[in-house]
């Protein structure tokens, strides 16, 4: 419908987004997301509806107006420990903050060939490993 590549990522626009079993308000609500900025993967389109997948693999339909283009990532919930937000894109760089699994960060920049992404969490800016977050493609570039 939009002509944009699939799959692609977006984020939830509000703290209450209904995910339905089909692409229309006549379909039952399967789940209500209650977390603004949560990244989701768009895997299909039908008119003004988007089929999405969340970090846990759950799939359903949301209206396109409930999504926004501002990109975010989620510290992988399966992470067994905190993820270090670093001052530079280097393993030995100084720590800026420690991020618990489930924390949402706004993407500032990700270079296509880099294993690191620059993100912002609250007032903290720094770099996380792409592999430690969900919400960006393996080779995707964001400027």
CORDA-V464788 format. One record per residue. N is the residue number from 1. RES is the residue in one letter. PHI is phi in whole degrees, -180 to 180 (999 if undefined). OMEGA is omega in whole degrees, -180 to 180 (999 if undefined). D_LAST is the distance of its C-alpha to the last C-alpha in Angstrom with 1 decimal. Layout:
((N & RES & PHI & OMEGA & D_LAST) (N & RES & PHI & OMEGA & D_LAST))
This chain:
((1 & X & 999 & -179 & 24.8) (2 & X & -84 & -176 & 21.2) (3 & X & 84 & 178 & 20.7) (4 & X & -78 & -178 & 17.4) (5 & X & -64 & 174 & 17.3) (6 & X & -124 & -8 & 19.2) (7 & X & -74 & 175 & 18.8) (8 & X & -148 & -177 & 15.5) (9 & X & -107 & 174 & 14.7) (10 & X & -148 & 178 & 15.1) (11 & X & -132 & 179 & 16.7) (12 & X & -72 & -175 & 20.3) (13 & X & -80 & -176 & 20.8) (14 & X & -142 & -180 & 24.0) (15 & X & -80 & 178 & 26.4) (16 & X & -142 & -180 & 28.5) (17 & X & -128 & 180 & 27.4) (18 & X & -84 & 174 & 30.1) (19 & X & -103 & -175 & 29.6) (20 & X & -108 & -180 & 32.3) (21 & X & -78 & 178 & 34.1) (22 & X & -148 & -173 & 33.6) (23 & X & -86 & 178 & 31.7) (24 & X & -171 & 180 & 33.9) (25 & X & -70 & 177 & 35.3) (26 & X & -78 & 178 & 38.6) (27 & X & -80 & -180 & 37.3) (28 & X & -65 & 174 & 37.9) (29 & X & -78 & 180 & 35.2) (30 & X & -91 & -175 & 34.7) (31 & X & -159 & 173 & 32.5) (32 & X & -118 & 175 & 31.1) (33 & X & -74 & -179 & 27.8) (34 & X & -128 & -177 & 28.1) (35 & X & -151 & 176 & 24.8) (36 & X & -55 & 178 & 22.2) (37 & X & 76 & 179 & 18.5) (38 & X & -62 & 178 & 19.8) (39 & X & -73 & 175 & 17.4) (40 & X & -137 & 179 & 19.2) (41 & X & -104 & 176 & 18.9) (42 & X & -84 & -177 & 19.9) (43 & X & -118 & 179 & 22.5) (44 & X & -163 & -179 & 24.5) (45 & X & -138 & 171 & 25.0) (46 & X & -148 & -176 & 28.3) (47 & X & 50 & -179 & 28.5) (48 & X & -93 & -177 & 26.7) (49 & X & -108 & 179 & 26.8) (50 & X & -124 & 174 & 24.2) (51 & X & -85 & -176 & 25.5) (52 & X & -122 & 174 & 23.5) (53 & X & -131 & 177 & 23.9) (54 & X & -95 & -176 & 23.5) (55 & X & -60 & -180 & 23.1) (56 & X & -88 & 179 & 26.9) (57 & X & 94 & 178 & 27.0) (58 & X & -68 & -178 & 28.7) (59 & X & -124 & 177 & 28.2) (60 & X & -178 & -175 & 29.1) (61 & X & -111 & 174 & 28.3) (62 & X & -131 & 176 & 26.6) (63 & X & -72 & -177 & 26.5) (64 & X & -60 & -180 & 23.1) (65 & X & -69 & 180 & 23.6) (66 & X & -90 & -180 & 23.4) (67 & X & -114 & 175 & 19.7) (68 & X & -133 & -178 & 16.6) (69 & X & -79 & 180 & 13.1) (70 & X & -59 & -172 & 11.7) (71 & X & -95 & 178 & 10.7) (72 & X & -133 & 173 & 13.0) (73 & X & -131 & 179 & 14.7) (74 & X & -117 & 174 & 18.4) (75 & X & -61 & -172 & 20.1) (76 & X & -50 & -179 & 22.2) (77 & X & -61 & -179 & 25.6) (78 & X & -80 & 180 & 27.5) (79 & X & -60 & -177 & 26.5) (80 & X & -84 & -180 & 29.8) (81 & X & -146 & 179 & 28.7) (82 & X & -67 & 177 & 26.1) (83 & X & -103 & -179 & 22.7) (84 & X & -90 & 172 & 22.0) (85 & X & -86 & -173 & 19.0) (86 & X & -107 & -179 & 18.9) (87 & X & -65 & 178 & 18.4) (88 & X & -129 & -180 & 16.8) (89 & X & -82 & -179 & 15.5) (90 & X & -143 & -178 & 19.2) (91 & X & -59 & -177 & 21.9) (92 & X & -97 & 180 & 24.3) (93 & X & -67 & -179 & 22.1) (94 & X & -60 & 178 & 23.6) (95 & X & -79 & 175 & 23.2) (96 & X & -96 & -179 & 21.7) (97 & X & -162 & 174 & 22.8) (98 & X & -114 & -175 & 24.1) (99 & X & -110 & 179 & 22.7) (100 & X & -78 & 175 & 25.3) (101 & X & -55 & -180 & 24.9) (102 & X & 96 & 179 & 23.8) (103 & X & -71 & 178 & 21.7) (104 & X & -102 & 178 & 18.6) (105 & X & -126 & 176 & 15.4) (106 & X & -87 & 179 & 12.4) (107 & X & -77 & 174 & 9.1) (108 & X & -97 & -180 & 7.1) (109 & X & -164 & 173 & 4.9) (110 & X & -141 & 175 & 6.5) (111 & X & -85 & -174 & 7.5) (112 & X & -56 & -175 & 9.7) (113 & X & -92 & -174 & 12.9) (114 & X & -95 & 174 & 12.6) (115 & X & -79 & -177 & 14.8) (116 & X & -114 & 173 & 13.0) (117 & X & -129 & 174 & 10.3) (118 & X & -88 & -177 & 10.0) (119 & X & -134 & 175 & 11.6) (120 & X & -132 & 177 & 13.9) (121 & X & -128 & -175 & 17.4) (122 & X & 53 & -180 & 19.7) (123 & X & -93 & -177 & 19.8) (124 & X & -103 & 174 & 18.6) (125 & X & -117 & 178 & 15.3) (126 & X & 178 & -174 & 15.0) (127 & X & -121 & 174 & 14.2) (128 & X & -127 & 175 & 15.7) (129 & X & -72 & 179 & 16.4) (130 & X & -55 & -177 & 14.8) (131 & X & -69 & -177 & 18.5) (132 & X & -92 & -178 & 19.5) (133 & X & -129 & 177 & 17.5) (134 & X & -121 & 178 & 17.6) (135 & X & 134 & 178 & 15.1) (136 & X & -144 & 180 & 12.6) (137 & X & -68 & -176 & 13.8) (138 & X & -59 & -179 & 15.1) (139 & X & -115 & -175 & 13.1) (140 & X & -68 & 177 & 10.1) (141 & X & -115 & 176 & 6.6) (142 & X & -130 & 180 & 3.8) (143 & X & -116 & 999 & 0.0))
